[in-house]
């Protein structure tokens, strides 16, 4: 069964940057969409960004222009580059693999934006 392992979270000041990584235990198959979601305390999990096999991307309006999703198929890794971070970006960030009705989630990595 595929495993997803996130890393790169931590504490950062407002305006700072972080890069999250999601290591996938196998190659990404055609048709599988990789994504990052986040969940703040007391809130529902929400979409941050997705990237399809062909490279097309989708972003939540709240992160457009500040956050970039990318993938390195040679390393079976998906990245989330986060710049100009705001306190409202504080959440647990989860990596997701989706195809059809199947979803696989990682364990999550905490991102805290605070001075």
Buried (B, 14 or more C-beta within 10 A) or exposed (E): EBEBBBBBBEEBEEEBEBEBBBBBEEEBEEEBBBBBBBBBEEEEBEBBBBBBBEEEEEBBEEBEEBBBBBBEEEEBBBBBBBBEBEEEBBBBBBBBBBBEEEEBBBEBBEBBBEE
